[in-house]
Amino acid sequence: MNVKDRIIEIIAEQAVLEVSDVSMSNTLEDLGIDSLGLVESIFAIEEAFDIQVPFNANDPSESEFDISSVASIVSAVEALVKAQS
């Protein structure tokens, strides 16, 4: 399974949606994911890919990790996975 598909699975699970309901252009807000759901998603992503996500839950706007859309999360995780290998 590639990074994109796994992240969409994680986000769909957090949003209690079908994978088919999640598109790359969605924001987490579109999908009804609140700040707690976001933190849980980040933990799930870290665990799934064995990476450390540079995300500050107390101040998301200060994070280097772009959570503006599903596509940006996928790109950020792909970069982290690549940097680690």
C-alpha positions in Angstrom: 0.0 0.0 0.0 1.4 3.4 -0.9 1.6 6.5 1.3 -1.4 8.2 -0.2 -3.7 5.2 0.2 -2.7 4.6 3.8 -3.1 8.3 4.8 -6.6 8.4 3.1 -7.5 5.2 5.1 -6.3 6.8 8.4 -8.2 10.1 7.7 -11.3 8.2 6.6 -11.2 6.2 9.8 -10.9 9.4 12.0 -13.7 11.1 10.1 -15.9 7.9 10.2 -16.2 8.0 6.5 -15.7 5.6 3.6 -12.3 5.8 1.9 -14.2 6.8 -1.3 -15.6 9.8 0.5 -12.1 11.3 1.1 -10.6 13.3 -1.8 -7.1 14.8 -2.1 -8.6 18.3 -2.2 -10.6 17.9 1.1 -9.5 19.8 4.1 -9.7 18.1 7.5 -12.4 20.6 8.3 -14.4 19.5 5.2 -14.3 16.0 6.6 -15.4 17.0 10.1 -12.1 16.2 11.8 -11.6 18.4 14.9 -8.4 19.1 16.7 -8.6 15.9 18.7 -9.2 13.9 15.5 -6.2 15.7 14.0 -3.9 14.7 16.8 -5.1 11.1 16.6 -4.6 11.1 12.8 -1.0 12.4 13.3 -0.3 9.7 15.9 -1.7 7.0 13.5 0.4 8.4 10.6 3.5 8.4 12.8 2.8 4.8 13.8 1.9 3.6 10.3 5.1 5.0 8.7 7.5 4.9 11.7 8.2 8.6 11.4 8.2 11.7 13.6 5.8 14.3 12.4 6.9 17.9 13.2 3.5 19.0 14.4 2.7 21.2 17.3 -0.8 20.4 18.5 -0.9 23.5 20.7 -0.1 25.8 17.8 -0.8 24.1 14.4 -0.1 27.2 12.4 3.5 27.2 13.8 4.1 23.6 12.6 6.2 22.8 9.6 3.8 20.1 8.8 1.2 21.3 6.3 -2.3 20.1 7.2 -4.2 22.4 4.8 -5.6 19.5 2.8 -5.4 15.8 2.3 -3.0 16.3 -0.6 -0.6 18.5 1.5 -0.6 15.9 4.3 0.3 13.1 1.8 3.1 15.3 0.3 4.5 16.1 3.8 4.4 12.4 4.9 6.0 11.3 1.6 8.8 13.8 2.2 9.3 12.6 5.8 9.4 8.9 4.7 11.8 9.7 1.9 14.1 11.7 4.3 14.1 8.8 6.7 15.2 6.1 4.2 
